[in-house]
Amino acid sequence: MKKFAASRPLLSLLAAATLALPGAPLNAQVNLPALGDAVSEDLDVGTERRLGDQVMRQIRIDPDYVLDPLLQEYLESIWTPLVAAARKLGHIGDETQARFAWEPFLVRDKSVNAFALPGGFVGTHLGLIQMTVSRDELASVLAHELSHITQRHIARRIAGDSKTSMVAVAGLLLGILAASRGNPEMAQASIITGQAGATQLALNFSRDMEREADRVGFNVLVEAGFAGSGMVSMFERMEQAYHLMDNGAYPYLRSHPLTGERIGDARTRLALEPFARPRGLAEHALMAARSRVLMDPRVDAWRVLENYDAGARKDGSNGFEQLGARYAAALAAIKLRDFERAEAALRSAELTLQLTGPSPAETAAAARLLTYLRAELAEARGRPADGLVALEALKGEKSRPMLLQRVGLALASGPASSAGPALREAADALQTHVSLEPNDALAWHELALVWERLGQPLRAIRAQAETRAAAGDLNGAIDRLRSGLRQSRSRDADQVEASVIDARLRTLVYQRQGILAEMYKGRYIPPDVELPN
């Protein structure tokens, strides 16, 4: 499957989402506090969401904003019940439910970290997923960050200074995120002013807020059906890491200090809950393994992981750990195009799953992920027919990963002269999907590739523009649509598609004008002025 290529590397600087503590150097690895719920007249729900959208427009166009369908689906399968539980418990009111995004996203970064942003956005580093051993542990972190949002801690921390504009706060956030990734020059440009420095101090979360997020998050975790032991085991794992290492790989520890009191409170709450056995260990092992491979795209890292399964056998790892190690070895070998090694590791993973013996439902969930990996291997080898045969085991599934995997196989089927029917079927399926999910940047990107292969240049350009619009790059989307209008002046151009492009261009220009008017307090903005980078 082709990866949507973002236009410039910002998230590589922003991904750690950290804040410098007062008096600390700008490049200190200190995590950005989750931004989260006390009612504030100075920072109402709508303003907070607009602030979050402004920051996310910068994050979505960066290559380290991960668009992997399987990992995103897995993250949402944990996040969605947590949000539903918070609403059931009364933590999410009607207004915040309607106005906030409630959107989790993935960040390609090896560090163990998660963070919340204004307006209901929560980022999760792949490094965090790969170090957890159960979905309950990962859910405990997401529940904690969600609780920062539902308790509107962001409003409590930055609403005190009524003079701070939304533009200044957004610039501060981006600058602080950049500083955490070792780019102090970019950070200084954003936070050197006294106003930004004052806001930085306001954003540091108190331990009272961390304790509140622990307490609320634990209740949400249990209400959503996850094991409360996940929070305790996550605390214990991080406490051990804190004592063993302090090299910046665990930025979450710095912004969420693990005091003995907080750990003791979590254990006390767990003692009051009925015992719940962790579930989905096989599926989580595979998703942790996928995160391990994708979080570090260097060839040297993949070469190490290609033999990861051999190390798991030697150190006596349990069945789930060996399953994950073999999945990681297979995926790394695919990335290195060592297809024979990938096939051997994948077969070993399939055998390990059979011998591990989880429940039938858990076995089926893990087997599904191995089926997708087999299809991924077939696509990489240029054997789309083998991939389609593998997907027959999931016949009837109509998920987003299935759609995108079938499209990838269609694109791997060769030129339109031979793969025409498969490509047209892919175009129809994608067109239906994006009509229902217009903000799916990866689907638009794949659709652009399909239309280009089918010899439909205007439709391809429009899909490219929608890719950028969905990623938050309105300037890029408008540029592509204007290019499409210029090409539509040729005699043989599709005039119906040209009309669609013209109408869409007008809509996006109007949308950009509205955003600029909000940013600059209603001052007149000429139509050709672009959004700031």
C-alpha positions as semicolon CSV with decimal commas, in nm:
position;residue;x (nm);y (nm);z (nm)
1;M;0,000;0,000;0,000
2;K;0,142;0,340;-0,097
3;K;0,202;0,580;0,188
4;F;0,070;0,935;0,163
5;A;0,380;1,153;0,139
6;A;0,347;1,474;0,338
7;S;0,497;1,793;0,210
8;R;0,751;1,886;0,476
9;P;0,906;1,729;0,788
10;L;0,741;1,914;1,078
11;L;0,613;1,632;1,295
12;S;0,962;1,488;1,315
13;L;1,025;1,801;1,520
14;L;0,688;1,813;1,692
15;A;0,618;1,450;1,773
16;A;0,754;1,431;2,128
17;A;0,496;1,688;2,238
18;T;0,699;1,813;2,532
19;L;0,714;2,126;2,743
20;A;1,026;2,275;2,893
21;L;0,994;2,310;3,268
22;P;1,060;2,658;3,408
23;G;1,434;2,717;3,398
24;A;1,506;2,410;3,183
25;P;1,679;2,437;2,843
26;L;1,451;2,448;2,543
27;N;1,559;2,108;2,416
28;A;1,476;1,929;2,741
29;Q;1,271;1,614;2,688
30;V;0,968;1,707;2,896
31;N;0,630;1,600;2,765
32;L;0,364;1,851;2,667
33;P;0,093;1,828;2,931
34;A;-0,233;1,679;2,825
35;L;-0,465;1,967;2,764
36;G;-0,795;1,914;2,906
37;D;-1,206;2,030;3,148
38;A;-1,303;2,313;3,396
39;V;-1,545;2,558;3,243
40;S;-1,380;2,883;3,137
41;E;-1,529;3,193;2,983
42;D;-1,189;3,292;2,846
43;L;-1,128;2,967;2,659
44;D;-1,466;2,825;2,564
45;V;-1,520;2,492;2,391
46;G;-1,534;2,643;2,044
47;T;-1,214;2,842;2,090
48;E;-1,031;2,540;2,226
49;R;-1,137;2,331;1,926
50;R;-1,021;2,600;1,684
51;L;-0,687;2,612;1,862
52;G;-0,656;2,235;1,830
53;D;-0,746;2,248;1,461
54;Q;-0,479;2,512;1,407
55;V;-0,210;2,292;1,562
56;M;-0,334;1,978;1,385
57;R;-0,312;2,148;1,045
58;Q;0,063;2,157;1,099
59;I;0,086;1,805;1,237
60;R;-0,116;1,630;0,964
61;I;0,109;1,743;0,680
62;D;0,421;1,596;0,833
63;P;0,567;1,256;0,729
64;D;0,577;1,138;1,092
65;Y;0,199;1,162;1,113
66;V;0,128;0,789;1,072
67;L;-0,144;0,676;0,832
68;D;-0,111;0,300;0,877
69;P;-0,467;0,158;0,845
70;L;-0,418;-0,142;1,076
71;L;-0,256;0,050;1,359
72;Q;-0,509;0,332;1,330
73;E;-0,794;0,082;1,341
74;Y;-0,643;-0,081;1,650
75;L;-0,593;0,253;1,825
76;E;-0,953;0,352;1,754
77;S;-1,082;0,015;1,879
78;I;-0,939;0,112;2,220
79;W;-1,019;0,482;2,207
80;T;-1,385;0,457;2,101
81;P;-1,507;0,258;2,404
82;L;-1,314;0,492;2,634
83;V;-1,492;0,795;2,490
84;A;-1,827;0,614;2,516
85;A;-1,755;0,526;2,880
86;A;-1,660;0,885;2,963
87;R;-1,986;1,006;2,816
88;K;-2,182;0,740;3,007
89;L;-2,017;0,852;3,331
90;G;-2,119;1,211;3,263
91;H;-1,769;1,342;3,194
92;I;-1,856;1,457;2,842
93;G;-2,138;1,705;2,806
94;D;-2,347;1,763;2,496
95;E;-2,146;2,067;2,390
96;T;-1,803;1,908;2,417
97;Q;-1,936;1,590;2,257
98;A;-2,049;1,789;1,955
99;R;-1,765;2,041;1,928
100;F;-1,453;1,843;2,019
101;A;-1,285;1,613;1,766
102;W;-1,233;1,308;1,993
103;E;-0,966;1,201;1,746
104;P;-0,667;0,980;1,828
105;F;-0,367;0,981;1,596
106;L;-0,034;0,807;1,565
107;V;0,316;0,954;1,567
108;R;0,623;0,784;1,423
109;D;0,859;0,819;1,719
110;K;1,057;0,568;1,925
111;S;1,006;0,745;2,257
112;V;0,745;0,625;2,506
113;N;0,493;0,906;2,500
114;A;0,134;1,014;2,451
115;F;-0,014;1,361;2,465
116;A;-0,338;1,551;2,429
117;L;-0,393;1,872;2,235
118;P;-0,670;2,132;2,254
119;G;-1,007;2,031;2,115
120;G;-0,998;1,658;2,181
121;F;-0,695;1,538;1,982
122;V;-0,470;1,273;2,139
123;G;-0,139;1,164;1,990
124;T;0,022;0,828;2,062
125;H;0,383;0,749;1,981
126;L;0,453;0,413;1,821
127;G;0,721;0,374;2,088
128;L;0,451;0,366;2,354
129;I;0,254;0,094;2,176
130;Q;0,559;-0,125;2,123
131;M;0,656;-0,120;2,493
132;T;0,313;-0,220;2,628
133;V;0,227;-0,587;2,669
134;S;-0,153;-0,564;2,666
135;R;-0,431;-0,348;2,526
136;D;-0,526;-0,272;2,888
137;E;-0,192;-0,099;2,948
138;L;-0,228;0,108;2,633
139;A;-0,591;0,185;2,723
140;S;-0,483;0,311;3,066
141;V;-0,260;0,575;2,906
142;L;-0,532;0,680;2,661
143;A;-0,786;0,695;2,945
144;H;-0,553;0,923;3,141
145;E;-0,506;1,157;2,844
146;L;-0,878;1,148;2,765
147;S;-0,948;1,255;3,122
148;H;-0,724;1,557;3,084
149;I;-0,955;1,653;2,798
150;T;-1,286;1,577;2,966
151;Q;-1,182;1,767;3,278
152;R;-1,075;2,055;3,050
153;H;-0,739;2,100;3,209
154;I;-0,632;2,301;2,908
155;A;-0,888;2,570;2,990
156;R;-0,768;2,584;3,349
157;R;-0,409;2,635;3,248
158;I;-0,420;2,888;2,965
159;A;-0,744;3,077;3,018
160;G;-0,597;3,282;3,301
161;D;-0,421;3,517;3,064
162;S;-0,694;3,684;2,863
163;K;-0,433;3,873;2,660
164;T;-0,292;3,559;2,502
165;S;-0,426;3,517;2,148
166;M;-0,507;3,185;1,988
167;V;-0,233;3,248;1,731
168;A;0,025;3,302;2,007
169;V;-0,077;2,986;2,191
170;A;-0,072;2,775;1,874
171;G;0,270;2,911;1,784
172;L;0,390;2,839;2,136
173;L;0,272;2,480;2,120
174;L;0,446;2,420;1,788
175;G;0,763;2,587;1,911
176;I;0,774;2,384;2,231
177;L;0,714;2,065;2,039
178;A;0,999;2,156;1,805
179;A;1,232;2,228;2,097
180;S;1,170;1,885;2,242
181;R;1,305;1,734;1,920
182;G;1,636;1,918;1,931
183;N;1,549;2,219;1,712
184;P;1,593;2,516;1,950
185;E;1,624;2,765;1,662
186;M;1,271;2,688;1,543
187;A;1,149;2,694;1,900
188;Q;1,300;3,033;1,975
189;A;1,118;3,182;1,679
190;S;0,791;3,072;1,839
191;I;0,837;3,123;2,212
192;I;1,101;3,390;2,261
193;T;0,849;3,661;2,349
194;G;0,754;3,733;2,708
195;Q;0,391;3,657;2,629
196;A;0,478;3,308;2,507
197;G;0,699;3,250;2,809
198;A;0,412;3,337;3,041
199;T;0,184;3,097;2,855
200;Q;0,448;2,825;2,880
201;L;0,440;2,856;3,258
202;A;0,061;2,841;3,251
203;L;0,064;2,515;3,057
204;N;0,261;2,315;3,310
205;F;0,019;2,079;3,473
206;S;-0,001;2,048;3,847
207;R;0,023;1,720;4,031
208;D;-0,335;1,773;4,143
209;M;-0,442;1,759;3,780
210;E;-0,234;1,447;3,722
211;R;-0,399;1,279;4,022
212;E;-0,739;1,385;3,893
213;A;-0,661;1,237;3,551
214;D;-0,550;0,914;3,723
215;R;-0,870;0,888;3,924
216;V;-1,108;0,979;3,642
217;G;-0,910;0,776;3,391
218;F;-0,922;0,463;3,605
219;N;-1,301;0,482;3,629
220;V;-1,328;0,535;3,255
221;L;-1,091;0,244;3,191
222;V;-1,298;0,001;3,396
223;E;-1,632;0,132;3,267
224;A;-1,509;0,074;2,910
225;G;-1,449;-0,294;2,988
226;F;-1,070;-0,290;3,020
227;A;-0,884;-0,447;3,311
228;G;-0,795;-0,194;3,581
229;S;-0,473;-0,388;3,632
230;G;-0,356;-0,231;3,307
231;M;-0,305;0,104;3,477
232;V;-0,120;-0,049;3,771
233;S;0,107;-0,262;3,551
234;M;0,175;0,039;3,329
235;F;0,273;0,245;3,633
236;E;0,498;-0,034;3,759
237;R;0,664;-0,075;3,419
238;M;0,728;0,298;3,395
239;E;0,851;0,323;3,753
240;Q;1,106;0,053;3,679
241;A;1,211;0,234;3,363
242;Y;1,247;0,558;3,556
243;H;1,493;0,401;3,798
244;L;1,685;0,215;3,528
245;M;1,720;0,490;3,270
246;D;1,678;0,862;3,229
247;N;1,803;0,920;2,875
248;G;1,497;1,094;2,733
249;A;1,343;0,778;2,586
250;Y;1,054;0,803;2,833
251;P;0,930;1,163;2,804
252;Y;0,595;1,054;2,946
253;L;0,767;1,001;3,282
254;R;0,881;1,359;3,297
255;S;0,544;1,524;3,252
256;H;0,359;1,257;3,454
257;P;0,577;1,215;3,766
258;L;0,521;0,873;3,918
259;T;0,503;0,957;4,285
260;G;0,456;0,677;4,534
261;E;0,122;0,830;4,622
262;R;-0,010;0,802;4,268
263;I;0,104;0,443;4,232
264;G;-0,042;0,353;4,571
265;D;-0,375;0,517;4,480
266;A;-0,392;0,310;4,160
267;R;-0,328;-0,012;4,351
268;T;-0,595;0,081;4,606
269;R;-0,851;0,145;4,332
270;L;-0,760;-0,186;4,169
271;A;-0,818;-0,373;4,497
272;L;-1,178;-0,246;4,499
273;E;-1,250;-0,382;4,151
274;P;-1,334;-0,744;4,054
275;F;-1,046;-0,929;3,894
276;A;-1,043;-0,900;3,516
277;R;-0,810;-1,109;3,302
278;P;-0,624;-0,918;3,030
279;R;-0,770;-0,999;2,689
280;G;-0,645;-0,976;2,333
281;L;-0,282;-1,047;2,420
282;A;-0,206;-1,211;2,083
283;E;-0,359;-0,925;1,883
284;H;-0,177;-0,666;2,093
285;A;0,153;-0,850;2,053
286;L;0,116;-0,821;1,675
287;M;0,025;-0,453;1,686
288;A;0,315;-0,381;1,922
289;A;0,543;-0,563;1,676
290;R;0,408;-0,359;1,384
291;S;0,474;-0,041;1,582
292;R;0,828;-0,159;1,656
293;V;0,902;-0,191;1,284
294;L;0,729;0,128;1,168
295;M;0,855;0,357;1,446
296;D;1,211;0,353;1,308
297;P;1,232;0,346;0,925
298;R;1,611;0,319;0,907
299;V;1,752;0,024;0,713
300;D;1,990;-0,060;0,999
301;A;1,696;-0,086;1,241
302;W;1,506;-0,314;1,003
303;R;1,809;-0,539;0,962
304;V;1,817;-0,590;1,337
305;L;1,445;-0,664;1,350
306;E;1,468;-0,906;1,057
307;N;1,635;-1,147;1,302
308;Y;1,427;-1,043;1,601
309;D;1,256;-1,382;1,621
310;A;1,587;-1,559;1,674
311;G;1,651;-1,349;1,985
312;A;1,304;-1,428;2,118
313;R;1,372;-1,801;2,096
314;K;1,702;-1,771;2,281
315;D;1,579;-1,565;2,575
316;G;1,285;-1,796;2,650
317;S;1,012;-1,547;2,562
318;N;0,654;-1,663;2,607
319;G;0,425;-1,754;2,319
320;F;0,281;-1,406;2,267
321;E;0,625;-1,246;2,269
322;Q;0,751;-1,500;2,016
323;L;0,443;-1,437;1,801
324;G;0,516;-1,065;1,801
325;A;0,887;-1,121;1,731
326;R;0,809;-1,333;1,425
327;Y;0,560;-1,076;1,297
328;A;0,822;-0,804;1,340
329;A;1,082;-1,015;1,160
330;A;0,845;-1,078;0,870
331;L;0,742;-0,713;0,833
332;A;1,102;-0,590;0,856
333;A;1,202;-0,842;0,589
334;I;0,922;-0,714;0,364
335;K;1,053;-0,358;0,407
336;L;1,401;-0,484;0,313
337;R;1,252;-0,680;0,020
338;D;1,400;-1,002;0,156
339;F;1,090;-1,195;0,058
340;E;1,216;-1,547;0,131
341;R;1,305;-1,443;0,486
342;A;0,966;-1,273;0,520
343;E;0,784;-1,586;0,406
344;A;0,973;-1,804;0,654
345;A;0,906;-1,567;0,946
346;L;0,539;-1,534;0,854
347;R;0,490;-1,911;0,839
348;S;0,661;-1,938;1,176
349;A;0,424;-1,675;1,318
350;E;0,121;-1,863;1,186
351;L;0,245;-2,183;1,351
352;T;0,317;-2,001;1,677
353;L;-0,040;-1,869;1,687
354;Q;-0,174;-2,221;1,651
355;L;0,045;-2,344;1,938
356;T;-0,017;-2,045;2,167
357;G;-0,379;-2,145;2,214
358;P;-0,571;-1,826;2,309
359;S;-0,951;-1,828;2,295
360;P;-1,115;-1,879;1,954
361;A;-1,212;-1,512;1,931
362;E;-0,860;-1,396;2,017
363;T;-0,711;-1,646;1,774
364;A;-0,937;-1,517;1,498
365;A;-0,838;-1,154;1,566
366;A;-0,468;-1,240;1,552
367;A;-0,511;-1,462;1,246
368;R;-0,679;-1,169;1,067
369;L;-0,369;-0,955;1,120
370;L;-0,144;-1,231;0,989
371;T;-0,368;-1,256;0,682
372;Y;-0,319;-0,886;0,614
373;L;0,055;-0,931;0,652
374;R;0,045;-1,211;0,395
375;A;-0,143;-0,981;0,155
376;E;0,113;-0,709;0,225
377;L;0,391;-0,952;0,137
378;A;0,216;-1,049;-0,187
379;E;0,175;-0,682;-0,284
380;A;0,542;-0,611;-0,219
381;R;0,644;-0,911;-0,430
382;G;0,426;-0,800;-0,719
383;R;0,199;-1,103;-0,683
384;P;-0,144;-0,941;-0,634
385;A;-0,329;-1,262;-0,718
386;D;-0,168;-1,432;-0,417
387;G;-0,276;-1,141;-0,199
388;L;-0,637;-1,164;-0,316
389;V;-0,634;-1,537;-0,245
390;A;-0,509;-1,469;0,107
391;L;-0,783;-1,211;0,166
392;E;-1,047;-1,467;0,075
393;A;-1,004;-1,596;0,431
394;L;-1,164;-1,267;0,542
395;K;-1,446;-1,284;0,290
396;G;-1,729;-1,050;0,380
397;E;-1,515;-0,806;0,577
398;K;-1,578;-0,446;0,470
399;S;-1,332;-0,257;0,687
400;R;-1,112;0,035;0,588
401;P;-0,796;-0,183;0,601
402;M;-0,963;-0,431;0,366
403;L;-1,057;-0,155;0,120
404;L;-0,709;-0,003;0,118
405;Q;-0,536;-0,340;0,094
406;R;-0,747;-0,438;-0,208
407;V;-0,668;-0,104;-0,370
408;G;-0,297;-0,162;-0,309
409;L;-0,323;-0,503;-0,476
410;A;-0,511;-0,351;-0,771
411;L;-0,235;-0,092;-0,816
412;A;0,022;-0,372;-0,805
413;S;-0,160;-0,557;-1,084
414;G;0,020;-0,375;-1,364
415;P;-0,081;-0,123;-1,630
416;A;-0,440;-0,026;-1,695
417;S;-0,440;-0,231;-2,015
418;S;-0,426;-0,550;-1,811
419;A;-0,555;-0,437;-1,469
420;G;-0,838;-0,216;-1,594
421;P;-1,130;-0,402;-1,430
422;A;-0,953;-0,424;-1,092
423;L;-0,858;-0,056;-1,107
424;R;-1,209;0,056;-1,202
425;E;-1,351;-0,152;-0,917
426;A;-1,098;0,012;-0,683
427;A;-1,196;0,357;-0,809
428;D;-1,566;0,291;-0,748
429;A;-1,500;0,154;-0,398
430;L;-1,276;0,445;-0,304
431;Q;-1,514;0,704;-0,448
432;T;-1,794;0,561;-0,235
433;H;-1,569;0,559;0,072
434;V;-1,448;0,920;0,041
435;S;-1,804;1,041;-0,015
436;L;-1,879;0,906;0,333
437;E;-1,537;0,985;0,486
438;P;-1,419;1,302;0,308
439;N;-1,134;1,359;0,557
440;D;-0,959;1,029;0,484
441;A;-0,635;1,162;0,333
442;L;-0,489;0,818;0,263
443;A;-0,799;0,707;0,072
444;W;-0,789;1,024;-0,141
445;H;-0,420;0,963;-0,208
446;E;-0,487;0,610;-0,328
447;L;-0,777;0,734;-0,541
448;A;-0,545;0,985;-0,708
449;L;-0,308;0,702;-0,799
450;V;-0,594;0,494;-0,940
451;W;-0,734;0,780;-1,154
452;E;-0,386;0,856;-1,283
453;R;-0,338;0,492;-1,382
454;L;-0,677;0,495;-1,556
455;G;-0,585;0,800;-1,761
456;Q;-0,816;1,048;-1,585
457;P;-0,582;1,345;-1,518
458;L;-0,843;1,593;-1,393
459;R;-0,992;1,343;-1,151
460;A;-0,640;1,257;-1,033
461;I;-0,561;1,625;-0,971
462;R;-0,883;1,676;-0,781
463;A;-0,807;1,370;-0,565
464;Q;-0,457;1,506;-0,501
465;A;-0,612;1,834;-0,389
466;E;-0,856;1,653;-0,161
467;T;-0,562;1,460;-0,014
468;R;-0,402;1,788;0,090
469;A;-0,730;1,938;0,210
470;A;-0,798;1,632;0,427
471;A;-0,447;1,663;0,572
472;G;-0,512;2,028;0,661
473;D;-0,294;2,178;0,385
474;L;-0,549;2,419;0,237
475;N;-0,279;2,617;0,057
476;G;-0,161;2,303;-0,122
477;A;-0,516;2,194;-0,203
478;I;-0,600;2,533;-0,357
479;D;-0,281;2,525;-0,564
480;R;-0,367;2,181;-0,703
481;L;-0,723;2,281;-0,790
482;R;-0,599;2,592;-0,971
483;S;-0,362;2,370;-1,166
484;G;-0,658;2,150;-1,254
485;L;-0,855;2,449;-1,381
486;R;-0,568;2,547;-1,608
487;Q;-0,552;2,196;-1,751
488;S;-0,930;2,190;-1,801
489;R;-0,900;2,456;-2,072
490;S;-0,781;2,198;-2,322
491;R;-1,036;2,079;-2,581
492;D;-1,052;1,717;-2,470
493;A;-1,080;1,794;-2,096
494;D;-1,371;1,655;-1,895
495;Q;-1,584;1,967;-1,849
496;V;-1,806;1,806;-1,587
497;E;-1,500;1,738;-1,373
498;A;-1,377;2,091;-1,447
499;S;-1,701;2,229;-1,303
500;V;-1,656;2,017;-0,991
501;I;-1,300;2,146;-0,951
502;D;-1,415;2,507;-0,994
503;A;-1,686;2,471;-0,730
504;R;-1,451;2,296;-0,489
505;L;-1,189;2,567;-0,539
506;R;-1,436;2,837;-0,445
507;T;-1,534;2,643;-0,132
508;L;-1,176;2,599;-0,013
509;V;-1,084;2,963;-0,080
510;Y;-1,387;3,069;0,126
511;Q;-1,287;2,825;0,401
512;R;-0,933;2,962;0,407
513;Q;-1,065;3,316;0,430
514;G;-1,275;3,218;0,732
515;I;-0,976;3,067;0,911
516;L;-0,763;3,374;0,840
517;A;-1,042;3,604;0,962
518;E;-1,055;3,410;1,291
519;M;-0,679;3,422;1,328
520;Y;-0,652;3,793;1,257
521;K;-0,962;3,916;1,436
522;G;-1,179;3,995;1,137
523;R;-0,935;4,221;0,949
524;Y;-0,973;4,216;0,571
525;I;-0,765;3,941;0,412
526;P;-0,713;3,945;0,031
527;P;-0,827;3,618;-0,138
528;D;-0,472;3,513;-0,238
529;V;-0,323;3,537;0,112
530;E;-0,212;3,192;0,228
531;L;-0,233;3,037;0,572
532;P;0,096;3,074;0,762
533;N;0,317;2,766;0,780
